[in-house]
Structures are given as structure tokens and as C-alpha cells.
Amino acid sequence: MDPQSGHTTARSSHPSGEPPVRRGALRLFARTLAKAWEGNIFSEAAEAAFWQTMSLPPLLLGLLGSLGFLGDWFGPDVVHQVQGKILSFSQTIFNRDVVERIIAPTVADILTKGRSEIVSLGFLLSLWAGSSAMSSFVDAITVAHGQYGVRHDVWQRIFALLLYVAFLVLAIVGLPVLAIGPDLLPNFFPVAWQPTITEWVSLLYYPVVAVLLVLALATLYKLALPRKLPWHRGLPGAVLAMVVFILSSIGLRLYIGWITTTGYTYGALATPIAFLLFAFFIGLAIVSGAYFNSAIQEMYPAKMTRRQRRRWRRLEMERAAERLRAEEGRRAWRARRPADQPGDQPLLDDQPPDDQPPHGQSPDVQPPDGPSGPWAEQPGRGANGRPPTADRARRPEYGRPPSSDESNRTDTD
């Protein structure tokens, strides 16, 4: 320990006697892989892919069906503009067959029927079905951090539903801004600047969307945990998730393009399989980011947040108050003890006094004499089952002097 500062130097050992955890980029990468393998990351990604597929129609129903009510704010063509942005953004993620055969028909069907179903019971059921993907992500994140089971199962499912509804509301408000904003933003600048602003908007549009997705993922990593970490602790995993998905999306595009040139296809199942693969890599990216954050937390523990510090102080004050109450109770118990027993040894907190009668017997009842009963003599034991001593022979028991028979028996032993 440094005598000047009072802090432990780097050469000092761990307080528990164990060697300190080795730190470094390679160690962090290896620990992330180990935790992901132990947590069965591929099964979690496959589960997330399945629920993403099942949640896509309800998600689009809630999103595009609700956008119809915002036409008075953003204009009557806002739904079609959002539809075009969804399809164009989907083309940057999925391949052309997935967009044309799965996403585009689903969006067109919802735009035709969605507004009439938005106030029906089916829409409420679609909220529950659409939150299944969010629930799978919340479960995977809590498993990665070792916090699965801290939150009750029913409450965790309801919590995932609330997160999904919050995401849906933000998407309903944010998508029209992302769809119309690039066209309206140059109008707020002088005419001479508008061509330059339009060029910059076209260049920065997708990077800004990527940054917003990273921030949304970091928020998800924070909110999903029962014992929350600081918000910035979710940023490394969110960046890793974005990188993993971009690389996997590029690789999957190349694989699909290569396999179609060979003439080997899956027939009618080719497009659904491709969509499932894309959904699998989305789940793999998000779960990988969660395990990466967990490895960082294990090797570089975060400081307690303000809320955790307040809770810790409150618990410490409750423990101190409990100790004071227990000490006062012990003092009161010692004060109530008879004062005619100066030779007694101090008792432990949970040790009853030696002269306390058995349970259910009053102090004025005399123990039975004779060879039978719980007070019967045993070899090497006195009349009360304890080793005989001269002090106990001379000491009055139960408020009476020892009889001659007891004195003779004690001397004989």
C-alpha cells in the first residue's frame, strides 16, 4: 500500500487471496467467446429469429396502421413516403427476393386493411404477438449478464410488452421525421445553400440512422437488466452488434448471390430461408453485444450508479438500526436476569441459561429423582445429565440446598 496516498499499488494481491483478473484486448475477446459459448448463443439467436419472423406482420400492422392517424399532422402522403423508406431501407439489409416477396406484399396488405383493424381486438393481440421478439431479446440479455430469474417471469413478459409499445410509439413518431425530414430540411436554409445541404443530407442519412440504431441498442441493453448498469456501458456492445450485423449481412448477400449462380436453389423455400437467415444474424448480433458488455463488466466492473449508492446507504442504515435493536434487546435481557447468580459465565446471544428449566416446565417444578426419566443418572454424568463437579454439588439447584443423598452420590461419583 502506498503510504502517501493510502491506495493499494498494482503489485498488491487481490483482497480475497486470488490472483487478479488478467486484462487486455485478447483476454476480453476470449472471455466474450467463452461466455457466449457457455450461454448457447446460437440457440438464443435462433429463438430470436423465429420470434422476429412471427412478430413482423404484427409489427408492421401496429406501425403502418397507426401512421394513418398522423396524416393530419404530416400530410396525407406520409404513409406512402414511410412505405417507400421502409422498402428502400430493407433493400440495404435484405436481398431483393426477400424485399419483393415478403416485406413489400406484407406492407401493401397492411396499408390496404390496417386502418380498419387498428381499433379491433386483433390489434391488441398483435401487440402481444409482436412483443415476442422483444421478449426473446430481453431474456437473452438477462442470461448474458447472469440476471435471468431476478425479475419475475410474468413481470418480465409484461416488461417486454411495455418496451415494445414504447418502441412502437417512438417508431410511429420517428419514421415520418426520417422519411420527410431529408426533403424538408434544405427548405430551412437560404436558396444558395440548398444544393449543398441536399448533398450533405444524402451522404449523412444512413450514417445518422446507424448512430440512432446504436443509441437505441445501448438503451435496450440498459433497460433489459433488472440490476441496471450505466447507460454508456451498453455502447460497446451496441457498436459490436452493428459491426457483426453489417459483416454478416454482406457475407449472406455474397453467399446468396453465389448460390443462385450455381443453379442450386431451395425452390419455393428459398426466400423464407433467406429471411430467416437475416433474422438469425440480427439476433446473433444483438446477443453478441450483450455478451460483450457482460465480459467488459466482469473484467472492468462499473462503479455504482447514484440510485444504487442511495439504495446501498439505505440498506446499511437498516442493518445498523437492526444491530442496535438487537444489542438493546440483549442488554434488556441481561438486566432482567436474577442478580443472585454472580458465578454464571456470560452467555452467547443464542445460548439459553444453564438454569433454565426444560420447555413446558415451570421453574418451581423439581426434577424427579430415581433411575428413570430424562434426569436419570448415567455413567460419568450427574443427576441432570451434566458432568458432576464440586461446584455444582455445592451449588443449590432450583432454589433448594442439596440433600444428603445427592451429596453422597456426588462424592461417590
C-alpha positions in Angstrom: 0.0 0.0 0.0 1.2 3.4 -0.8 1.8 5.3 2.5 1.4 8.6 0.8 -2.0 8.1 -0.9 -3.3 5.1 1.1 -4.2 3.3 -2.1 -3.1 -0.2 -3.0 -0.3 -0.4 -5.6 -0.5 -2.5 -8.7 1.7 -5.2 -7.2 -0.6 -5.9 -4.3 -2.6 -9.1 -4.4 -6.4 -9.5 -4.6 -8.2 -9.0 -1.2 -9.7 -12.5 -1.4 -6.3 -14.1 -2.0 -7.0 -14.9 -5.6 -4.8 -13.6 -8.4 -6.2 -10.5 -10.2 -8.0 -11.0 -13.5 -5.7 -10.5 -16.4 -6.8 -7.6 -18.6 -6.3 -6.9 -22.3 -7.9 -7.0 -25.6 -7.2 -10.6 -26.3 -8.3 -11.6 -22.9 -11.5 -9.7 -23.4 -12.2 -11.3 -26.7 -11.5 -14.7 -25.3 -13.8 -14.1 -22.4 -16.6 -12.9 -24.6 -16.3 -16.1 -26.8 -16.3 -18.3 -23.7 -19.3 -16.6 -22.1 -21.2 -16.7 -25.4 -20.4 -20.4 -25.9 -21.5 -21.2 -22.3 -24.7 -19.3 -22.8 -25.5 -21.2 -26.0 -25.6 -18.1 -28.2 -26.7 -19.9 -31.4 -29.8 -21.3 -29.7 -30.7 -17.8 -28.4 -30.2 -16.3 -31.8 -32.3 -19.0 -33.5 -35.1 -18.4 -30.9 -34.9 -14.6 -31.6 -35.0 -15.2 -35.4 -38.2 -17.3 -35.0 -39.9 -14.7 -32.9 -38.8 -11.9 -35.3 -40.4 -13.8 -38.1 -43.6 -14.3 -36.2 -43.6 -10.7 -35.0 -43.1 -9.0 -38.4 -46.7 -8.8 -39.5 -48.0 -7.6 -36.1 -45.2 -5.0 -36.0 -46.0 -3.7 -39.4 -49.7 -3.7 -38.6 -49.2 -1.6 -35.5 -46.7 0.7 -37.2 -48.3 1.4 -40.5 -51.8 1.1 -39.2 -51.1 3.8 -36.6 -49.4 6.1 -39.1 -52.7 6.6 -40.9 -53.9 8.7 -37.9 -50.9 11.0 -38.3 -51.9 12.1 -41.8 -53.4 15.4 -40.5 -50.0 16.3 -38.9 -47.6 15.2 -41.6 -49.8 15.3 -44.7 -51.9 12.6 -46.5 -48.9 11.1 -48.3 -46.9 10.4 -45.2 -47.9 6.7 -45.1 -46.7 6.1 -48.7 -43.5 8.0 -48.1 -42.8 5.9 -45.0 -43.6 2.8 -47.1 -41.0 3.8 -49.6 -38.4 4.5 -46.9 -39.1 1.1 -45.3 -38.7 -0.7 -48.6 -35.5 1.2 -49.5 -34.0 0.7 -46.1 -34.9 -3.0 -46.3 -33.1 -3.3 -49.6 -29.9 -2.2 -47.9 -30.3 -5.0 -45.3 -32.1 -7.9 -47.1 -31.7 -9.2 -50.6 -34.1 -8.3 -53.5 -36.1 -11.5 -53.3 -36.9 -11.1 -49.6 -38.0 -7.5 -50.1 -40.1 -8.2 -53.1 -41.7 -11.4 -52.0 -42.1 -11.0 -48.2 -41.8 -7.4 -47.0 -43.4 -5.5 -49.9 -46.5 -7.6 -50.1 -46.9 -7.5 -46.3 -46.6 -3.8 -46.2 -49.1 -3.3 -49.1 -51.6 -5.6 -47.5 -51.4 -3.8 -44.2 -51.8 -0.4 -45.9 -55.0 -1.7 -47.5 -56.6 -3.2 -44.4 -54.6 -1.9 -41.5 -56.5 1.2 -40.6 -59.8 -0.6 -40.2 -58.2 -3.2 -37.9 -56.3 -0.7 -35.8 -59.1 -0.3 -33.3 -60.1 -4.0 -33.2 -59.3 -6.7 -30.7 -56.9 -8.2 -33.3 -54.7 -5.2 -33.0 -54.4 -5.8 -29.2 -53.5 -9.4 -29.9 -50.9 -8.2 -32.4 -49.3 -6.2 -29.7 -48.8 -9.3 -27.6 -47.6 -11.3 -30.6 -45.3 -8.5 -31.8 -43.7 -8.2 -28.4 -42.5 -11.8 -28.5 -39.3 -10.8 -30.3 -38.6 -8.1 -27.7 -39.2 -10.7 -25.0 -36.6 -13.1 -26.5 -34.1 -10.3 -26.6 -34.8 -9.3 -23.0 -34.4 -12.9 -21.9 -31.1 -13.3 -23.9 -29.6 -10.1 -22.4 -30.5 -11.1 -18.8 -29.0 -14.5 -19.4 -25.8 -13.0 -20.7 -25.4 -10.9 -17.6 -26.3 -13.7 -15.2 -29.5 -11.9 -14.1 -32.1 -14.3 -15.5 -34.7 -15.0 -12.8 -34.0 -11.8 -10.8 -37.2 -10.4 -12.3 -40.3 -12.5 -12.1 -41.2 -14.4 -15.2 -44.7 -12.8 -15.6 -43.4 -9.3 -14.9 -40.5 -9.9 -17.4 -43.0 -10.7 -20.1 -45.1 -7.7 -19.3 -42.0 -5.6 -19.2 -41.0 -6.8 -22.7 -44.5 -5.8 -23.8 -44.1 -2.3 -22.4 -40.7 -1.9 -24.1 -42.3 -3.0 -27.4 -45.1 -0.5 -27.0 -42.6 2.3 -26.2 -40.5 1.3 -29.3 -43.7 1.3 -31.4 -44.6 4.8 -30.3 -41.1 6.1 -31.0 -41.1 4.5 -34.4 -44.5 5.9 -35.2 -43.3 9.4 -34.4 -39.7 9.0 -35.7 -40.3 7.3 -39.1 -42.3 10.2 -40.6 -39.5 12.5 -39.5 -36.9 10.3 -41.1 -39.0 10.0 -44.2 -39.9 13.6 -44.7 -37.0 15.3 -42.9 -34.4 15.0 -45.7 -36.8 16.7 -48.1 -37.9 19.4 -45.7 -34.5 20.2 -44.1 -33.0 22.1 -47.1 -36.0 24.5 -47.1 -34.9 26.0 -43.8 -31.7 27.3 -45.4 -31.1 30.0 -48.0 -31.6 29.1 -51.6 -27.9 29.3 -52.4 -27.2 26.7 -49.7 -29.9 24.3 -50.5 -28.0 22.2 -53.1 -25.1 21.8 -50.7 -27.4 20.9 -47.8 -29.2 18.4 -50.0 -25.9 16.7 -50.9 -24.9 16.5 -47.3 -28.2 15.1 -46.2 -28.0 12.4 -48.8 -24.5 11.5 -47.7 -25.2 11.5 -43.9 -28.7 10.0 -44.0 -27.6 6.3 -43.5 -24.8 7.1 -41.0 -27.2 9.1 -38.9 -29.7 6.2 -39.0 -26.9 3.8 -37.9 -26.0 6.1 -35.0 -29.6 6.2 -33.9 -29.8 2.4 -34.0 -26.6 2.2 -31.9 -28.1 4.5 -29.3 -31.4 2.5 -29.3 -29.5 -0.7 -28.8 -27.5 0.8 -25.9 -30.8 1.9 -24.3 -32.2 -1.7 -24.7 -29.1 -3.2 -23.1 -29.6 -0.9 -20.1 -33.4 -1.2 -19.7 -33.5 -5.0 -20.1 -31.4 -5.7 -17.0 -33.1 -5.8 -13.6 -29.8 -4.6 -12.0 -29.0 -1.9 -14.4 -25.6 -0.7 -15.5 -24.7 2.9 -16.5 -26.1 3.8 -19.9 -22.6 4.2 -21.5 -21.8 0.6 -20.6 -24.1 -0.5 -23.4 -22.4 1.4 -26.1 -19.5 -1.1 -26.8 -22.0 -4.0 -27.2 -24.2 -1.8 -29.4 -21.3 -0.9 -31.7 -20.2 -4.6 -31.8 -23.8 -5.6 -32.7 -23.9 -3.1 -35.5 -20.5 -4.3 -36.9 -21.5 -8.0 -36.6 -24.7 -7.5 -38.4 -23.2 -5.4 -41.2 -20.5 -8.0 -41.8 -22.9 -10.9 -41.6 -25.4 -9.2 -43.9 -22.6 -8.6 -46.5 -21.5 -12.2 -46.2 -25.0 -13.5 -46.5 -25.6 -11.4 -49.6 -22.5 -12.8 -51.2 -23.5 -16.3 -50.3 -27.0 -16.0 -51.7 -25.6 -14.4 -54.9 -23.1 -17.2 -55.3 -25.5 -20.0 -54.7 -28.0 -18.6 -57.2 -25.3 -18.7 -59.9 -24.6 -22.3 -59.3 -28.2 -23.3 -60.2 -28.8 -24.9 -56.8 -31.9 -23.4 -55.2 -34.3 -24.3 -52.4 -37.3 -23.8 -54.7 -40.2 -22.0 -53.1 -38.5 -22.1 -49.7 -35.5 -20.0 -50.9 -37.0 -16.7 -49.9 -38.3 -17.7 -46.5 -35.0 -19.4 -45.7 -33.1 -16.2 -46.7 -35.3 -14.1 -44.5 -34.8 -16.5 -41.6 -31.1 -16.3 -42.1 -31.1 -12.5 -42.0 -33.3 -12.6 -38.8 -30.9 -15.1 -37.3 -27.9 -12.8 -37.9 -29.9 -9.9 -36.4 -30.4 -11.9 -33.2 -26.8 -13.1 -33.2 -25.6 -9.6 -33.4 -27.7 -8.3 -30.5 -26.9 -11.3 -28.3 -23.2 -11.0 -29.1 -23.3 -7.4 -28.0 -24.9 -8.4 -24.7 -22.2 -11.0 -24.0 -19.5 -8.4 -24.9 -20.9 -6.0 -22.4 -21.1 -8.7 -19.8 -17.4 -9.6 -20.4 -16.4 -5.9 -20.0 -18.4 -5.7 -16.8 -16.7 -8.8 -15.5 -13.2 -7.6 -16.3 -13.7 -3.9 -15.7 -16.6 -3.5 -13.1 -18.5 -0.4 -13.3 -19.0 2.0 -10.4 -22.3 2.1 -8.7 -24.9 4.5 -10.1 -26.5 7.2 -7.9 -29.6 5.1 -7.5 -27.5 2.1 -6.4 -25.5 4.2 -4.0 -28.7 5.5 -2.4 -30.1 2.0 -2.1 -26.8 0.8 -0.6 -26.8 3.6 2.0 -30.4 2.8 2.9 -29.7 -0.9 3.4 -26.6 0.0 5.5 -28.7 2.2 7.7 -31.4 -0.5 8.1 -28.7 -3.0 9.0 -27.2 -0.6 11.6 -30.6 0.0 13.1 -31.2 -3.7 13.3 -27.9 -4.3 15.1 -28.8 -1.5 17.6 -32.2 -3.1 18.3 -30.6 -6.5 18.8 -28.0 -5.0 21.2 -30.7 -3.2 23.2 -32.6 -6.5 23.4 -29.6 -8.3 24.8 -29.0 -5.6 27.4 -32.6 -5.7 28.5 -32.5 -9.5 28.8 -29.3 -9.4 30.9 -30.9 -6.7 33.1 -33.9 -8.9 33.8 -31.8 -11.9 34.9 -31.7 -12.8 38.6 -28.9 -10.9 40.5 -28.1 -13.9 42.8 -26.0 -15.8 40.2 -22.7 -13.9 40.2 -20.7 -17.0 39.2 -22.5 -17.6 35.9 -20.5 -17.3 32.7 -21.5 -14.7 30.1 -23.9 -16.3 27.6 -23.8 -16.1 23.8 -26.7 -14.4 22.0 -28.5 -17.7 21.2 -27.4 -19.8 24.2 -30.1 -20.3 26.9 -29.1 -20.1 30.6 -27.9 -23.2 32.2 -30.6 -23.0 35.0 -33.4 -22.5 32.5 -36.0 -25.3 33.0 -36.9 -27.6 30.1 -39.5 -26.4 27.7 -43.0 -26.7 29.1 -41.9 -26.9 32.8 -42.2 -24.1 35.3 -39.1 -23.2 37.4 -40.7 -24.4 40.7 -41.1 -28.0 39.5 -38.5 -30.3 40.9 -36.7 -32.8 38.7 -37.7 -36.4 39.5 -35.3 -38.5 41.5 -34.6 -42.0 40.6 -33.2 -44.2 37.8 -35.9 -43.2 35.2 -36.7 -40.0 33.4 -34.6 -37.5 31.5 -32.7 -36.7 34.7 -31.7 -40.3 35.3 -28.1 -41.0 36.3 -25.7 -42.0 33.5 -22.1 -43.3 33.8 -19.9 -40.2 34.1 -22.9 -37.9 34.4 -24.7 -36.2 37.2 -28.3 -36.2 38.1 -29.1 -33.6 35.5 -27.1 -35.1 32.7 -24.0 -32.8 33.1 -20.6 -33.9 34.4 -20.6 -33.6 38.2 -18.3 -31.1 39.8 -17.7 -29.9 43.3 -19.1 -26.5 42.4 -22.3 -28.0 41.1 -22.6 -30.2 44.1 -22.3 -27.3 46.5 -24.5 -25.1 44.3 -28.2 -25.0 45.1 -30.4 -26.1 42.2 -33.9 -24.8 41.7 -33.7 -22.8 44.9 -33.1 -25.6 47.4 -30.0 -26.9 49.2 -28.6 -30.3 48.1 -29.8 -33.2 50.1 -27.6 -35.7 51.8 -28.3 -38.4 49.2 -27.3 -36.0 46.4 -24.1 -35.1 48.3 -23.2 -38.7 48.8 -24.0 -39.5 45.2 -21.8 -36.7 44.1 -18.9 -37.7 46.3 -19.2 -41.3 45.2 -19.1 -40.3 41.5 
